[in-house]
Amino acid sequence: MLHGEDGSVAPRAEALIFAADRAQHVATVVRPALGRGSVVVTDRYLDSSVAYQGAARELGHDEVRGLSLWAVEDLVPDLTVLLDVDPGQGRDRRGTVHDRLEREDDTFHDRVRQGFLALAAREPDRYLVLDAGGPVEELAEQVRRRVRALLPGPAGAP
């Protein structure tokens, strides 16, 4: 799906495919891991669909969020880390190989960015928004600090 031709997937189909894939992943990987008491770290989750399909594809925040929540049976992360970067800088960092979504123009990627920032503003306690232009080690330390605060045991434990 990510490597097809531009325009090869209708926006609603795209939202449904991502929701279906996420439903399967949650049912077969995430929920069993949580059931064992594991901590789950994942790249891209339901907020990505809200930003990409809801905001950038203009399908609507509430519609895509509702579909996504239904797909994962209301499983919402305790923390979402948003590495905020402007579209031009993001394009430069990706280099020369781009998938179907990455090939979208900067206007699309700005709508994605604004969609994520709007989500973070709605749920500031669940989001850690970081300027992705900062030094990698500083970003990593901010993430570690926030994750440690969520884990059981004494605050600041390694």
C-alpha positions as CSV (number, residue, x, y, z in Angstrom):
1,M,0.0,0.0,0.0
2,L,2.8,2.4,0.8
3,H,4.7,1.6,-2.4
4,G,1.9,1.9,-5.0
5,E,1.5,4.7,-7.5
6,D,0.4,8.1,-6.3
7,G,-3.4,8.3,-6.2
8,S,-3.7,4.5,-6.4
9,V,-5.5,4.2,-3.0
10,A,-8.8,6.1,-2.4
11,P,-8.6,8.1,0.9
12,R,-11.4,6.2,2.6
13,A,-9.9,2.9,1.5
14,E,-6.6,4.1,2.9
15,A,-8.2,4.8,6.3
16,L,-10.0,1.5,6.3
17,I,-6.8,-0.5,5.4
18,F,-4.8,1.2,8.1
19,A,-7.6,0.6,10.7
20,A,-7.8,-3.1,9.7
21,D,-4.1,-3.6,9.9
22,R,-4.0,-1.9,13.3
23,A,-6.9,-4.0,14.5
24,Q,-5.0,-7.2,13.6
25,H,-1.8,-5.9,15.2
26,V,-3.5,-5.0,18.4
27,A,-5.3,-8.3,18.6
28,T,-2.3,-10.5,17.9
29,V,0.6,-8.6,19.3
30,V,-0.2,-5.6,21.5
31,R,-3.0,-7.0,23.7
32,P,-1.3,-10.3,24.3
33,A,1.9,-8.4,25.3
34,L,-0.1,-6.1,27.6
35,G,-1.8,-9.2,29.1
36,R,1.7,-10.5,30.0
37,G,2.5,-7.2,31.8
38,S,4.9,-6.1,29.0
39,V,5.5,-2.5,28.1
40,V,4.7,-1.9,24.4
41,V,6.5,0.7,22.3
42,T,5.2,1.1,18.8
43,D,5.8,3.4,15.9
44,R,2.6,4.9,14.4
45,Y,-0.7,4.2,16.1
46,L,-4.2,5.5,15.8
47,D,-3.2,9.2,16.0
48,S,-1.3,8.7,12.8
49,S,-4.5,7.8,11.0
50,V,-6.3,10.9,12.5
51,A,-3.4,13.1,11.3
52,Y,-2.8,11.5,7.9
53,Q,-6.3,10.5,6.8
54,G,-8.4,12.7,9.1
55,A,-6.5,16.0,8.6
56,A,-4.3,15.6,5.5
57,R,-6.8,13.6,3.5
58,E,-9.6,15.7,4.9
59,L,-11.8,12.8,6.0
60,G,-12.5,14.4,9.3
61,H,-10.9,14.0,12.8
62,D,-14.0,12.5,14.5
63,E,-14.7,10.1,11.7
64,V,-11.2,8.7,11.5
65,R,-10.7,8.7,15.3
66,G,-14.0,6.8,15.7
67,L,-13.0,4.2,13.1
68,S,-9.6,3.8,14.6
69,L,-10.8,3.5,18.2
70,W,-13.4,0.9,17.1
71,A,-10.6,-1.0,15.4
72,V,-8.4,-1.2,18.5
73,E,-11.3,-1.6,20.9
74,D,-10.6,1.8,22.5
75,L,-7.0,0.9,23.4
76,V,-5.2,4.3,23.7
77,P,-1.5,4.7,24.6
78,D,-0.4,6.2,27.9
79,L,2.1,8.3,26.0
80,T,2.5,9.5,22.5
81,V,5.9,11.1,21.5
82,L,5.6,13.6,18.7
83,L,8.8,14.6,17.0
84,D,7.8,17.8,15.5
85,V,9.5,18.8,12.2
86,D,8.5,21.1,9.4
87,P,7.7,19.4,6.1
88,G,10.8,20.7,4.2
89,Q,13.2,19.5,6.9
90,G,11.3,16.2,7.0
91,R,11.7,15.8,3.3
92,D,15.4,16.6,3.5
93,R,15.9,14.0,6.3
94,R,14.2,11.2,4.3
95,G,16.7,11.4,1.5
96,T,15.9,10.2,-2.0
97,V,13.7,7.1,-1.3
98,H,10.1,8.0,-0.7
99,D,7.0,5.9,-0.3
100,R,3.6,6.9,-1.6
101,L,2.7,9.0,1.4
102,E,6.2,10.6,1.6
103,R,5.9,11.7,-2.0
104,E,3.0,13.9,-1.1
105,D,3.7,17.6,-1.4
106,D,4.6,19.9,1.5
107,T,1.0,21.1,1.8
108,F,-0.1,17.6,2.6
109,H,2.7,17.2,5.1
110,D,1.9,20.5,6.7
111,R,-1.7,19.3,7.2
112,V,-0.3,16.1,8.8
113,R,1.8,18.2,11.1
114,Q,-1.0,20.5,12.0
115,G,-3.2,17.4,12.6
116,F,-0.7,16.0,15.1
117,L,-0.3,19.3,16.9
118,A,-4.0,19.7,17.2
119,L,-4.2,16.2,18.7
120,A,-1.4,17.1,21.2
121,A,-3.3,20.3,22.2
122,R,-6.4,18.2,22.9
123,E,-4.6,15.8,25.1
124,P,-1.5,17.5,26.5
125,D,-1.1,15.0,29.3
126,R,-0.8,12.1,26.8
127,Y,1.6,13.8,24.5
128,L,5.3,14.7,24.7
129,V,5.9,17.2,21.8
130,L,9.6,17.7,21.0
131,D,11.3,19.9,18.5
132,A,12.9,17.3,16.3
133,G,15.6,19.8,15.3
134,G,17.2,19.4,18.7
135,P,20.2,17.3,19.5
136,V,19.4,13.6,19.4
137,E,20.7,12.8,22.8
138,E,18.7,15.7,24.4
139,L,15.6,14.3,22.7
140,A,16.3,10.8,23.9
141,E,16.8,12.0,27.4
142,Q,13.5,13.9,27.4
143,V,11.7,10.7,26.2
144,R,13.5,8.5,28.8
145,R,12.5,11.0,31.6
146,R,8.8,10.9,30.5
147,V,8.7,7.1,30.1
148,R,10.3,6.6,33.5
149,A,7.6,8.7,35.1
150,L,5.0,6.3,33.7
151,L,6.7,3.0,34.8
152,P,5.9,1.4,38.1
153,G,8.5,1.7,40.8
154,P,10.4,4.7,42.3
155,A,10.5,7.8,40.1
156,G,13.7,8.1,38.1
157,A,14.6,4.4,38.5
158,P,16.7,3.2,35.5
